[in-house]
Amino acid sequence: MIPDAQTMMLPFLRLLEDGKPHTKTELMEELAKQFGLSDEEVNMPLPNSKTGKKIFNNRVHWTQ
């Protein structure tokens, strides 16, 4: 199950603690790994999205 943005917030911030620059892709891959998400879950589209946006990507975006 894909966690909500609030659940991802602390793990997201912990990834940034090292003070090094990180790409969004790198952060998303690490969060997906930490939460044990499958490729199917990571690539699940938002309901009613006409642009193909993904649920996981959207929730990671809201953690920022």
PQR file of N, CA, C, O and H, with PARSE charges and radii, in Angstrom:
ATOM      1  N   MET A   1       0.845  -1.185   0.000 -0.4000 1.5000
ATOM      2  CA  MET A   1       0.000   0.000   0.000 -0.0000 2.0000
ATOM      3  C   MET A   1       0.888   1.245   0.000  0.5500 1.7000
ATOM      4  O   MET A   1       1.884   1.313   0.721 -0.5500 1.4000
ATOM      5  N   ILE A   2       0.522   2.198  -0.795 -0.4000 1.5000
ATOM      6  CA  ILE A   2       1.282   3.439  -0.900 -0.0000 2.0000
ATOM      7  C   ILE A   2       0.960   4.325   0.302  0.5500 1.7000
ATOM      8  O   ILE A   2      -0.204   4.655   0.529 -0.5500 1.4000
ATOM      9  H   ILE A   2      -0.287   2.143  -1.381  0.4000 1.0000
ATOM     10  N   PRO A   3       1.977   4.713   1.076 -0.5600 1.5000
ATOM     11  CA  PRO A   3       1.721   5.564   2.240  0.2800 2.0000
ATOM     12  C   PRO A   3       1.309   6.973   1.833  0.5500 1.7000
ATOM     13  O   PRO A   3       1.613   7.433   0.732 -0.5500 1.4000
ATOM     14  N   ASP A   4       0.616   7.642   2.738 -0.4000 1.5000
ATOM     15  CA  ASP A   4       0.236   9.029   2.451 -0.0000 2.0000
ATOM     16  C   ASP A   4       1.453   9.942   2.631  0.5500 1.7000
ATOM     17  O   ASP A   4       2.489   9.519   3.143 -0.5500 1.4000
ATOM     18  H   ASP A   4       0.370   7.268   3.632  0.4000 1.0000
ATOM     19  N   ALA A   5       1.310  11.176   2.211 -0.4000 1.5000
ATOM     20  CA  ALA A   5       2.427  12.124   2.236 -0.0000 2.0000
ATOM     21  C   ALA A   5       2.936  12.371   3.656  0.5500 1.7000
ATOM     22  O   ALA A   5       4.142  12.514   3.860 -0.5500 1.4000
ATOM     23  H   ALA A   5       0.468  11.519   1.796  0.4000 1.0000
ATOM     24  N   GLN A   6       2.040  12.422   4.634 -0.4000 1.5000
ATOM     25  CA  GLN A   6       2.473  12.660   6.017 -0.0000 2.0000
ATOM     26  C   GLN A   6       3.334  11.521   6.531  0.5500 1.7000
ATOM     27  O   GLN A   6       4.298  11.749   7.263 -0.5500 1.4000
ATOM     28  H   GLN A   6       1.061  12.306   4.468  0.4000 1.0000
ATOM     29  N   THR A   7       2.999  10.311   6.158 -0.4000 1.5000
ATOM     30  CA  THR A   7       3.770   9.146   6.586 -0.0000 2.0000
ATOM     31  C   THR A   7       5.163   9.156   5.951  0.5500 1.7000
ATOM     32  O   THR A   7       6.127   8.683   6.553 -0.5500 1.4000
ATOM     33  H   THR A   7       2.217  10.125   5.563  0.4000 1.0000
ATOM     34  N   MET A   8       5.260   9.689   4.749 -0.4000 1.5000
ATOM     35  CA  MET A   8       6.547   9.738   4.044 -0.0000 2.0000
ATOM     36  C   MET A   8       7.420  10.915   4.459  0.5500 1.7000
ATOM     37  O   MET A   8       8.613  10.939   4.157 -0.5500 1.4000
ATOM     38  H   MET A   8       4.477  10.073   4.260  0.4000 1.0000
ATOM     39  N   MET A   9       6.839  11.885   5.144 -0.4000 1.5000
ATOM     40  CA  MET A   9       7.569  13.122   5.454 -0.0000 2.0000
ATOM     41  C   MET A   9       8.855  12.888   6.250  0.5500 1.7000
ATOM     42  O   MET A   9       9.918  13.353   5.837 -0.5500 1.4000
ATOM     43  H   MET A   9       5.870  11.866   5.389  0.4000 1.0000
ATOM     44  N   LEU A  10       8.785  12.188   7.366 -0.4000 1.5000
ATOM     45  CA  LEU A  10       9.975  11.989   8.196 -0.0000 2.0000
ATOM     46  C   LEU A  10      11.040  11.162   7.470  0.5500 1.7000
ATOM     47  O   LEU A  10      12.208  11.550   7.491 -0.5500 1.4000
ATOM     48  H   LEU A  10       7.921  11.811   7.701  0.4000 1.0000
ATOM     49  N   PRO A  11      10.692  10.044   6.830 -0.5600 1.5000
ATOM     50  CA  PRO A  11      11.711   9.314   6.067  0.2800 2.0000
ATOM     51  C   PRO A  11      12.332  10.181   4.957  0.5500 1.7000
ATOM     52  O   PRO A  11      13.528  10.081   4.684 -0.5500 1.4000
ATOM     53  N   PHE A  12      11.516  11.025   4.325 -0.4000 1.5000
ATOM     54  CA  PHE A  12      12.016  11.926   3.286 -0.0000 2.0000
ATOM     55  C   PHE A  12      13.046  12.891   3.877  0.5500 1.7000
ATOM     56  O   PHE A  12      14.118  13.089   3.304 -0.5500 1.4000
ATOM     57  H   PHE A  12      10.545  11.106   4.546  0.4000 1.0000
ATOM     58  N   LEU A  13      12.719  13.483   5.012 -0.4000 1.5000
ATOM     59  CA  LEU A  13      13.636  14.431   5.649 -0.0000 2.0000
ATOM     60  C   LEU A  13      14.924  13.742   6.111  0.5500 1.7000
ATOM     61  O   LEU A  13      16.006  14.324   6.039 -0.5500 1.4000
ATOM     62  H   LEU A  13      11.848  13.322   5.477  0.4000 1.0000
ATOM     63  N   ARG A  14      14.799  12.516   6.578 -0.4000 1.5000
ATOM     64  CA  ARG A  14      15.983  11.772   7.007 -0.0000 2.0000
ATOM     65  C   ARG A  14      16.937  11.503   5.848  0.5500 1.7000
ATOM     66  O   ARG A  14      18.153  11.447   6.033 -0.5500 1.4000
ATOM     67  H   ARG A  14      13.920  12.043   6.636  0.4000 1.0000
ATOM     68  N   LEU A  15      16.377  11.336   4.653 -0.4000 1.5000
ATOM     69  CA  LEU A  15      17.229  11.141   3.478 -0.0000 2.0000
ATOM     70  C   LEU A  15      18.044  12.405   3.172  0.5500 1.7000
ATOM     71  O   LEU A  15      19.121  12.326   2.581 -0.5500 1.4000
ATOM     72  H   LEU A  15      15.390  11.381   4.503  0.4000 1.0000
ATOM     73  N   LEU A  16      17.536  13.537   3.566 -0.4000 1.5000
ATOM     74  CA  LEU A  16      18.208  14.811   3.293 -0.0000 2.0000
ATOM     75  C   LEU A  16      19.196  15.221   4.386  0.5500 1.7000
ATOM     76  O   LEU A  16      19.936  16.190   4.219 -0.5500 1.4000
ATOM     77  H   LEU A  16      16.661  13.601   4.046  0.4000 1.0000
ATOM     78  N   GLU A  17      19.212  14.494   5.495 -0.4000 1.5000
ATOM     79  CA  GLU A  17      20.062  14.850   6.637 -0.0000 2.0000
ATOM     80  C   GLU A  17      21.549  14.919   6.314  0.5500 1.7000
ATOM     81  O   GLU A  17      22.297  15.640   6.974 -0.5500 1.4000
ATOM     82  H   GLU A  17      18.611  13.706   5.631  0.4000 1.0000
ATOM     83  N   ASP A  18      21.977  14.176   5.305 -0.4000 1.5000
ATOM     84  CA  ASP A  18      23.408  14.157   5.005 -0.0000 2.0000
ATOM     85  C   ASP A  18      23.893  15.463   4.367  0.5500 1.7000
ATOM     86  O   ASP A  18      25.096  15.671   4.209 -0.5500 1.4000
ATOM     87  H   ASP A  18      21.369  13.590   4.769  0.4000 1.0000
ATOM     88  N   GLY A  19      22.955  16.336   4.002 -0.4000 1.5000
ATOM     89  CA  GLY A  19      23.321  17.635   3.451 -0.0000 2.0000
ATOM     90  C   GLY A  19      23.805  17.594   2.010  0.5500 1.7000
ATOM     91  O   GLY A  19      24.160  18.633   1.454 -0.5500 1.4000
ATOM     92  H   GLY A  19      21.977  16.167   4.129  0.4000 1.0000
ATOM     93  N   LYS A  20      23.826  16.426   1.399 -0.4000 1.5000
ATOM     94  CA  LYS A  20      24.264  16.303   0.015 -0.0000 2.0000
ATOM     95  C   LYS A  20      23.084  16.518  -0.926  0.5500 1.7000
ATOM     96  O   LYS A  20      21.933  16.316  -0.539 -0.5500 1.4000
ATOM     97  H   LYS A  20      23.537  15.582   1.851  0.4000 1.0000
ATOM     98  N   PRO A  21      23.370  16.927  -2.158 -0.5600 1.5000
ATOM     99  CA  PRO A  21      22.278  17.069  -3.123  0.2800 2.0000
ATOM    100  C   PRO A  21      21.774  15.685  -3.547  0.5500 1.7000
ATOM    101  O   PRO A  21      22.555  14.744  -3.697 -0.5500 1.4000
ATOM    102  N   HIS A  22      20.472  15.582  -3.734 -0.4000 1.5000
ATOM    103  CA  HIS A  22      19.840  14.341  -4.167 -0.0000 2.0000
ATOM    104  C   HIS A  22      18.864  14.655  -5.287  0.5500 1.7000
ATOM    105  O   HIS A  22      18.195  15.689  -5.269 -0.5500 1.4000
ATOM    106  H   HIS A  22      19.838  16.346  -3.612  0.4000 1.0000
ATOM    107  N   THR A  23      18.786  13.763  -6.258 -0.4000 1.5000
ATOM    108  CA  THR A  23      17.792  13.937  -7.311 -0.0000 2.0000
ATOM    109  C   THR A  23      16.451  13.430  -6.800  0.5500 1.7000
ATOM    110  O   THR A  23      16.391  12.626  -5.870 -0.5500 1.4000
ATOM    111  H   THR A  23      19.329  12.924  -6.273  0.4000 1.0000
ATOM    112  N   LYS A  24      15.386  13.906  -7.413 -0.4000 1.5000
ATOM    113  CA  LYS A  24      14.055  13.436  -7.036 -0.0000 2.0000
ATOM    114  C   LYS A  24      13.944  11.941  -7.305  0.5500 1.7000
ATOM    115  O   LYS A  24      13.336  11.211  -6.521 -0.5500 1.4000
ATOM    116  H   LYS A  24      15.434  14.560  -8.168  0.4000 1.0000
ATOM    117  N   THR A  25      14.520  11.488  -8.395 -0.4000 1.5000
ATOM    118  CA  THR A  25      14.486  10.064  -8.730 -0.0000 2.0000
ATOM    119  C   THR A  25      15.158   9.239  -7.645  0.5500 1.7000
ATOM    120  O   THR A  25      14.629   8.209  -7.225 -0.5500 1.4000
ATOM    121  H   THR A  25      15.013  12.080  -9.032  0.4000 1.0000
ATOM    122  N   GLU A  26      16.312   9.684  -7.196 -0.4000 1.5000
ATOM    123  CA  GLU A  26      17.039   8.985  -6.131 -0.0000 2.0000
ATOM    124  C   GLU A  26      16.202   8.913  -4.851  0.5500 1.7000
ATOM    125  O   GLU A  26      16.112   7.860  -4.220 -0.5500 1.4000
ATOM    126  H   GLU A  26      16.741  10.520  -7.537  0.4000 1.0000
ATOM    127  N   LEU A  27      15.597  10.027  -4.478 -0.4000 1.5000
ATOM    128  CA  LEU A  27      14.779  10.070  -3.275 -0.0000 2.0000
ATOM    129  C   LEU A  27      13.559   9.157  -3.402  0.5500 1.7000
ATOM    130  O   LEU A  27      13.203   8.446  -2.463 -0.5500 1.4000
ATOM    131  H   LEU A  27      15.669  10.882  -4.991  0.4000 1.0000
ATOM    132  N   MET A  28      12.933   9.187  -4.563 -0.4000 1.5000
ATOM    133  CA  MET A  28      11.758   8.342  -4.780 -0.0000 2.0000
ATOM    134  C   MET A  28      12.128   6.866  -4.735  0.5500 1.7000
ATOM    135  O   MET A  28      11.393   6.065  -4.157 -0.5500 1.4000
ATOM    136  H   MET A  28      13.222   9.765  -5.326  0.4000 1.0000
ATOM    137  N   GLU A  29      13.247   6.496  -5.330 -0.4000 1.5000
ATOM    138  CA  GLU A  29      13.682   5.102  -5.307 -0.0000 2.0000
ATOM    139  C   GLU A  29      13.946   4.639  -3.881  0.5500 1.7000
ATOM    140  O   GLU A  29      13.565   3.530  -3.506 -0.5500 1.4000
ATOM    141  H   GLU A  29      13.844   7.147  -5.799  0.4000 1.0000
ATOM    142  N   GLU A  30      14.587   5.472  -3.096 -0.4000 1.5000
ATOM    143  CA  GLU A  30      14.902   5.114  -1.718 -0.0000 2.0000
ATOM    144  C   GLU A  30      13.631   5.014  -0.870  0.5500 1.7000
ATOM    145  O   GLU A  30      13.502   4.099  -0.058 -0.5500 1.4000
ATOM    146  H   GLU A  30      14.896   6.373  -3.401  0.4000 1.0000
ATOM    147  N   LEU A  31      12.703   5.937  -1.051 -0.4000 1.5000
ATOM    148  CA  LEU A  31      11.442   5.880  -0.308 -0.0000 2.0000
ATOM    149  C   LEU A  31      10.647   4.628  -0.684  0.5500 1.7000
ATOM    150  O   LEU A  31      10.083   3.963   0.184 -0.5500 1.4000
ATOM    151  H   LEU A  31      12.807   6.681  -1.711  0.4000 1.0000
ATOM    152  N   ALA A  32      10.608   4.318  -1.955 -0.4000 1.5000
ATOM    153  CA  ALA A  32       9.897   3.113  -2.403 -0.0000 2.0000
ATOM    154  C   ALA A  32      10.508   1.875  -1.761  0.5500 1.7000
ATOM    155  O   ALA A  32       9.793   0.963  -1.345 -0.5500 1.4000
ATOM    156  H   ALA A  32      11.067   4.859  -2.660  0.4000 1.0000
ATOM    157  N   LYS A  33      11.823   1.850  -1.685 -0.4000 1.5000
ATOM    158  CA  LYS A  33      12.529   0.728  -1.067 -0.0000 2.0000
ATOM    159  C   LYS A  33      12.206   0.652   0.430  0.5500 1.7000
ATOM    160  O   LYS A  33      11.907  -0.422   0.952 -0.5500 1.4000
ATOM    161  H   LYS A  33      12.404   2.591  -2.023  0.4000 1.0000
ATOM    162  N   GLN A  34      12.267   1.785   1.108 -0.4000 1.5000
ATOM    163  CA  GLN A  34      11.998   1.819   2.551 -0.0000 2.0000
ATOM    164  C   GLN A  34      10.586   1.349   2.885  0.5500 1.7000
ATOM    165  O   GLN A  34      10.367   0.700   3.908 -0.5500 1.4000
ATOM    166  H   GLN A  34      12.510   2.658   0.684  0.4000 1.0000
ATOM    167  N   PHE A  35       9.637   1.678   2.024 -0.4000 1.5000
ATOM    168  CA  PHE A  35       8.253   1.295   2.276 -0.0000 2.0000
ATOM    169  C   PHE A  35       7.882  -0.036   1.627  0.5500 1.7000
ATOM    170  O   PHE A  35       6.736  -0.474   1.721 -0.5500 1.4000
ATOM    171  H   PHE A  35       9.815   2.205   1.194  0.4000 1.0000
ATOM    172  N   GLY A  36       8.843  -0.676   0.970 -0.4000 1.5000
ATOM    173  CA  GLY A  36       8.612  -1.985   0.374 -0.0000 2.0000
ATOM    174  C   GLY A  36       7.594  -1.977  -0.746  0.5500 1.7000
ATOM    175  O   GLY A  36       6.814  -2.918  -0.895 -0.5500 1.4000
ATOM    176  H   GLY A  36       9.774  -0.320   0.894  0.4000 1.0000
ATOM    177  N   LEU A  37       7.604  -0.901  -1.540 -0.4000 1.5000
ATOM    178  CA  LEU A  37       6.632  -0.782  -2.626 -0.0000 2.0000
ATOM    179  C   LEU A  37       7.095  -1.558  -3.865  0.5500 1.7000
ATOM    180  O   LEU A  37       8.278  -1.569  -4.205 -0.5500 1.4000
ATOM    181  H   LEU A  37       8.237  -0.137  -1.419  0.4000 1.0000
ATOM    182  N   SER A  38       6.163  -2.181  -4.503 -0.4000 1.5000
ATOM    183  CA  SER A  38       6.457  -2.896  -5.747 -0.0000 2.0000
ATOM    184  C   SER A  38       6.503  -1.895  -6.904  0.5500 1.7000
ATOM    185  O   SER A  38       6.059  -0.756  -6.768 -0.5500 1.4000
ATOM    186  H   SER A  38       5.202  -2.172  -4.227  0.4000 1.0000
ATOM    187  N   ASP A  39       7.044  -2.333  -8.037 -0.4000 1.5000
ATOM    188  CA  ASP A  39       7.053  -1.476  -9.227 -0.0000 2.0000
ATOM    189  C   ASP A  39       5.628  -1.127  -9.636  0.5500 1.7000
ATOM    190  O   ASP A  39       5.359  -0.024 -10.111 -0.5500 1.4000
ATOM    191  H   ASP A  39       7.405  -3.259  -8.147  0.4000 1.0000
ATOM    192  N   GLU A  40       4.722  -2.074  -9.448 -0.4000 1.5000
ATOM    193  CA  GLU A  40       3.322  -1.839  -9.787 -0.0000 2.0000
ATOM    194  C   GLU A  40       2.735  -0.709  -8.936  0.5500 1.7000
ATOM    195  O   GLU A  40       2.017   0.152  -9.445 -0.5500 1.4000
ATOM    196  H   GLU A  40       4.940  -2.970  -9.062  0.4000 1.0000
ATOM    197  N   GLU A  41       3.045  -0.721  -7.646 -0.4000 1.5000
ATOM    198  CA  GLU A  41       2.537   0.332  -6.762 -0.0000 2.0000
ATOM    199  C   GLU A  41       3.157   1.681  -7.110  0.5500 1.7000
ATOM    200  O   GLU A  41       2.457   2.693  -7.149 -0.5500 1.4000
ATOM    201  H   GLU A  41       3.629  -1.421  -7.233  0.4000 1.0000
ATOM    202  N   VAL A  42       4.458   1.703  -7.363 -0.4000 1.5000
ATOM    203  CA  VAL A  42       5.149   2.956  -7.702 -0.0000 2.0000
ATOM    204  C   VAL A  42       4.587   3.564  -8.988  0.5500 1.7000
ATOM    205  O   VAL A  42       4.547   4.786  -9.134 -0.5500 1.4000
ATOM    206  H   VAL A  42       5.027   0.881  -7.331  0.4000 1.0000
ATOM    207  N   ASN A  43       4.158   2.720  -9.909 -0.4000 1.5000
ATOM    208  CA  ASN A  43       3.683   3.200 -11.214 -0.0000 2.0000
ATOM    209  C   ASN A  43       2.165   3.287 -11.334  0.5500 1.7000
ATOM    210  O   ASN A  43       1.647   3.496 -12.431 -0.5500 1.4000
ATOM    211  H   ASN A  43       4.191   1.728  -9.791  0.4000 1.0000
ATOM    212  N   MET A  44       1.443   3.129 -10.220 -0.4000 1.5000
ATOM    213  CA  MET A  44      -0.007   3.192 -10.250 -0.0000 2.0000
ATOM    214  C   MET A  44      -0.458   4.621 -10.569  0.5500 1.7000
ATOM    215  O   MET A  44      -0.061   5.566  -9.886 -0.5500 1.4000
ATOM    216  H   MET A  44       1.864   2.959  -9.329  0.4000 1.0000
ATOM    217  N   PRO A  45      -1.285   4.778 -11.603 -0.5600 1.5000
ATOM    218  CA  PRO A  45      -1.719   6.132 -11.976  0.2800 2.0000
ATOM    219  C   PRO A  45      -2.744   6.704 -11.003  0.5500 1.7000
ATOM    220  O   PRO A  45      -3.498   5.976 -10.358 -0.5500 1.4000
ATOM    221  N   LEU A  46      -2.744   8.009 -10.922 -0.4000 1.5000
ATOM    222  CA  LEU A  46      -3.769   8.705 -10.135 -0.0000 2.0000
ATOM    223  C   LEU A  46      -5.120   8.460 -10.804  0.5500 1.7000
ATOM    224  O   LEU A  46      -5.223   8.514 -12.029 -0.5500 1.4000
ATOM    225  H   LEU A  46      -2.131   8.601 -11.446  0.4000 1.0000
ATOM    226  N   PRO A  47      -6.149   8.192 -10.013 -0.5600 1.5000
ATOM    227  CA  PRO A  47      -7.481   8.052 -10.611  0.2800 2.0000
ATOM    228  C   PRO A  47      -7.863   9.358 -11.318  0.5500 1.7000
ATOM    229  O   PRO A  47      -7.565  10.448 -10.828 -0.5500 1.4000
ATOM    230  N   ASN A  48      -8.492   9.243 -12.415 -0.4000 1.5000
ATOM    231  CA  ASN A  48      -8.979  10.398 -13.190 -0.0000 2.0000
ATOM    232  C   ASN A  48      -7.872  11.285 -13.745  0.5500 1.7000
ATOM    233  O   ASN A  48      -8.141  12.404 -14.182 -0.5500 1.4000
ATOM    234  H   ASN A  48      -8.734   8.358 -12.813  0.4000 1.0000
ATOM    235  N   SER A  49      -6.622  10.799 -13.735 -0.4000 1.5000
ATOM    236  CA  SER A  49      -5.533  11.608 -14.284 -0.0000 2.0000
ATOM    237  C   SER A  49      -5.485  11.455 -15.795  0.5500 1.7000
ATOM    238  O   SER A  49      -5.367  10.347 -16.319 -0.5500 1.4000
ATOM    239  H   SER A  49      -6.404   9.890 -13.381  0.4000 1.0000
ATOM    240  N   LYS A  50      -5.579  12.565 -16.473 -0.4000 1.5000
ATOM    241  CA  LYS A  50      -5.509  12.548 -17.937 -0.0000 2.0000
ATOM    242  C   LYS A  50      -4.078  12.724 -18.418  0.5500 1.7000
ATOM    243  O   LYS A  50      -3.795  12.572 -19.607 -0.5500 1.4000
ATOM    244  H   LYS A  50      -5.675  13.464 -16.048  0.4000 1.0000
ATOM    245  N   THR A  51      -3.177  13.043 -17.499 -0.4000 1.5000
ATOM    246  CA  THR A  51      -1.787  13.285 -17.874 -0.0000 2.0000
ATOM    247  C   THR A  51      -0.880  12.114 -17.518  0.5500 1.7000
ATOM    248  O   THR A  51       0.320  12.167 -17.791 -0.5500 1.4000
ATOM    249  H   THR A  51      -3.407  13.166 -16.533  0.4000 1.0000
ATOM    250  N   GLY A  52      -1.421  11.060 -16.916 -0.4000 1.5000
ATOM    251  CA  GLY A  52      -0.622   9.899 -16.555 -0.0000 2.0000
ATOM    252  C   GLY A  52       0.185  10.058 -15.284  0.5500 1.7000
ATOM    253  O   GLY A  52       1.137   9.312 -15.055 -0.5500 1.4000
ATOM    254  H   GLY A  52      -2.396  11.017 -16.694  0.4000 1.0000
ATOM    255  N   LYS A  53      -0.182  11.018 -14.455 -0.4000 1.5000
ATOM    256  CA  LYS A  53       0.542  11.211 -13.197 -0.0000 2.0000
ATOM    257  C   LYS A  53       0.357   9.987 -12.300  0.5500 1.7000
ATOM    258  O   LYS A  53      -0.672   9.313 -12.339 -0.5500 1.4000
ATOM    259  H   LYS A  53      -0.956  11.624 -14.641  0.4000 1.0000
ATOM    260  N   LYS A  54       1.376   9.724 -11.500 -0.4000 1.5000
ATOM    261  CA  LYS A  54       1.392   8.554 -10.629 -0.0000 2.0000
ATOM    262  C   LYS A  54       1.070   8.942  -9.182  0.5500 1.7000
ATOM    263  O   LYS A  54       1.441  10.024  -8.728 -0.5500 1.4000
ATOM    264  H   LYS A  54       2.213  10.272 -11.469  0.4000 1.0000
ATOM    265  N   ILE A  55       0.384   8.060  -8.470 -0.4000 1.5000
ATOM    266  CA  ILE A  55       0.015   8.305  -7.072 -0.0000 2.0000
ATOM    267  C   ILE A  55       1.263   8.524  -6.219  0.5500 1.7000
ATOM    268  O   ILE A  55       1.345   9.497  -5.469 -0.5500 1.4000
ATOM    269  H   ILE A  55       0.083   7.180  -8.839  0.4000 1.0000
ATOM    270  N   PHE A  56       2.243   7.608  -6.336 -0.4000 1.5000
ATOM    271  CA  PHE A  56       3.447   7.696  -5.513 -0.0000 2.0000
ATOM    272  C   PHE A  56       4.190   9.003  -5.776  0.5500 1.7000
ATOM    273  O   PHE A  56       4.591   9.686  -4.834 -0.5500 1.4000
ATOM    274  H   PHE A  56       2.177   6.818  -6.945  0.4000 1.0000
ATOM    275  N   ASN A  57       4.376   9.352  -7.029 -0.4000 1.5000
ATOM    276  CA  ASN A  57       5.053  10.594  -7.397 -0.0000 2.0000
ATOM    277  C   ASN A  57       4.327  11.791  -6.791  0.5500 1.7000
ATOM    278  O   ASN A  57       4.961  12.711  -6.274 -0.5500 1.4000
ATOM    279  H   ASN A  57       4.050   8.797  -7.795  0.4000 1.0000
ATOM    280  N   ASN A  58       3.011  11.779  -6.855 -0.4000 1.5000
ATOM    281  CA  ASN A  58       2.216  12.863  -6.310 -0.0000 2.0000
ATOM    282  C   ASN A  58       2.399  12.984  -4.799  0.5500 1.7000
ATOM    283  O   ASN A  58       2.522  14.090  -4.272 -0.5500 1.4000
ATOM    284  H   ASN A  58       2.496  11.032  -7.274  0.4000 1.0000
ATOM    285  N   ARG A  59       2.415  11.866  -4.114 -0.4000 1.5000
ATOM    286  CA  ARG A  59       2.565  11.898  -2.654 -0.0000 2.0000
ATOM    287  C   ARG A  59       3.963  12.319  -2.238  0.5500 1.7000
ATOM    288  O   ARG A  59       4.119  13.038  -1.251 -0.5500 1.4000
ATOM    289  H   ARG A  59       2.315  10.967  -4.542  0.4000 1.0000
ATOM    290  N   VAL A  60       4.978  11.889  -2.964 -0.4000 1.5000
ATOM    291  CA  VAL A  60       6.338  12.340  -2.674 -0.0000 2.0000
ATOM    292  C   VAL A  60       6.426  13.851  -2.894  0.5500 1.7000
ATOM    293  O   VAL A  60       7.055  14.563  -2.110 -0.5500 1.4000
ATOM    294  H   VAL A  60       4.851  11.305  -3.765  0.4000 1.0000
ATOM    295  N   HIS A  61       5.805  14.326  -3.941 -0.4000 1.5000
ATOM    296  CA  HIS A  61       5.790  15.768  -4.228 -0.0000 2.0000
ATOM    297  C   HIS A  61       5.237  16.546  -3.028  0.5500 1.7000
ATOM    298  O   HIS A  61       5.769  17.599  -2.677 -0.5500 1.4000
ATOM    299  H   HIS A  61       5.294  13.748  -4.577  0.4000 1.0000
ATOM    300  N   TRP A  62       4.175  16.035  -2.400 -0.4000 1.5000
ATOM    301  CA  TRP A  62       3.559  16.733  -1.285 -0.0000 2.0000
ATOM    302  C   TRP A  62       4.396  16.688  -0.014  0.5500 1.7000
ATOM    303  O   TRP A  62       4.123  17.436   0.925 -0.5500 1.4000
ATOM    304  H   TRP A  62       3.743  15.179  -2.686  0.4000 1.0000
ATOM    305  N   THR A  63       5.405  15.832   0.038 -0.4000 1.5000
ATOM    306  CA  THR A  63       6.293  15.809   1.214 -0.0000 2.0000
ATOM    307  C   THR A  63       7.291  16.963   1.185  0.5500 1.7000
ATOM    308  O   THR A  63       7.872  17.312   2.213 -0.5500 1.4000
ATOM    309  H   THR A  63       5.627  15.224  -0.724  0.4000 1.0000
ATOM    310  N   GLN A  64       7.488  17.547   0.023 -0.4000 1.5000
ATOM    311  CA  GLN A  64       8.521  18.574  -0.134 -0.0000 2.0000
ATOM    312  C   GLN A  64       8.063  19.916   0.387  0.5500 1.7000
ATOM    313  O   GLN A  64       8.815  20.889   0.331 -0.5500 1.4000
ATOM    314  H   GLN A  64       7.016  17.264  -0.812  0.4000 1.0000
TER
END
